[in-house]
Each structure stands twice: as C-alpha cells, then as structure tokens.
C-alpha cells in the first residue's frame, strides 16, 4: 500500500475508533465519515461491511498497543514502571471497546480469529515487559503474562458500573503487588 493510502486508511481507522469509543460499534457510518472528514462512500470503498471496519479498527489498535511496549522502555524508566504504563494503556484499550464483546460473541465467523490475534500479538509484549522487570529484580519472578492480562481484563469488566469503580486504580494496585 502506498504511504498516502496507508495514512488515509489510518485516518479512517482512528476516526472509527474514536466514534466507537463514544457511540459503540453500532455507530452510524456517517458519524465515522464526519469524524474522518470524508464521505460515507470512502469508508465503504475501504471497508465494504461494518464487520470489515470493526475488524480493521480492532487490529489497528492491537498493533498500536503492541508497538507501545518497546516504546515505553528507556533509560529514565524502570522496567517495572514500563510494565505499569503498558498495562494502563492495556486498560484504556479494554475499557473503550463498547459493544465489541457482543459482536465478538456473535455468529459472524469473521470475528472468530480476533481473540487469538489479540493474545498472539499482546502476550509476547507483556512477557517481554515482565521478563525485563523480573531480570531487574523489581518484581517477583514467575509471573505469567496471559494470567496477568486476564486479571487486568477482569478488573476492567467492572468499568462503568458505578461512578466510584476505577479500573486504572485497581490495575495500579495489581502492578504494585507484583513488586518485591
């Protein structure tokens, strides 16, 4: 794909993601087009069905989150801090998926590979961040990345249920609890 075409598609995906956060995955295509500054025909040219758009947005966001892991490490950030920051971005990823769980559990087979894709891309990032924090001696060894991601996902399940429930705070406690 040409660089300009890739940028245009990323603009559409970012616009769709923003609309999905505020209105859910069943948001009108015209709302996405307005957010992207294009006509609806442009969206349908790139994504012939809503399912195509949902899958593309989800994959785009998974890729962005996967790329963030290595970006968060550096000389001014401890490995434990990098892990915590990535897990907070993971929280943002999980709690902004309004309507996605219902879509993923639908009978449409196009959504079947998404969970496997999600785990396949993000578990190695989490594993690398855990390994770095363990190697630095900041956290207790033997943490399982999939189990940690499931724990964070479970904490996110309560988001939006009450005004006092704060998944980010709870994940912060979880991350702190990994430390020695």
Steps between C-alpha positions, in 0.01 A plus 500: 500500500631845410596727791218748431243221470626351828469842671146541366403157624655572842301826515181303434592239761582763761173683427302176524673412827413841648136464396486141629625623840231765526211323325586130488570273204147545365558873445374636167754492219418864429629590850829331417515675163441837668772431756742402220400790276400274212183375337339169589592364157868533593447284806310237303774500235755406764269289718205352309326377815473616862669175599798585277528838670468359852765235433735758344458744791558224755814376321628856459462563872659168595799585281530844659492350849755234404734772370469698823674237716851561367434874474432525873840366602797729529777633719266717711241227555545189711375173351231482770384852409494407130288194579261713706469761228433236235238332717327835548490540121367144486222612739415789267489254210269260682253745655442693178357204311130588541291233333799299379452202735149443362628525144786260570254248643267529202455225245702692238810285433709802391547584869617152604875560453508835683551365852783276384652793311471722809671245724761413238606863457472628857608208717862513370515875573375444853744208539795716394404778741456246781834337418679837511341586835589155638859524368539840667389346829206739532223239497461148623604241240268251335217729393289370214424764234171346388381469858596865565314617189194299605516655847512850351213412265296375795563821692385695196172309486360715779578830327203724458285306746524767771653844512748389767636193320844585361665219305818705455536534878444127550753413229744736671456297819551179302822633344626618839427155638733345243792684662733365761 
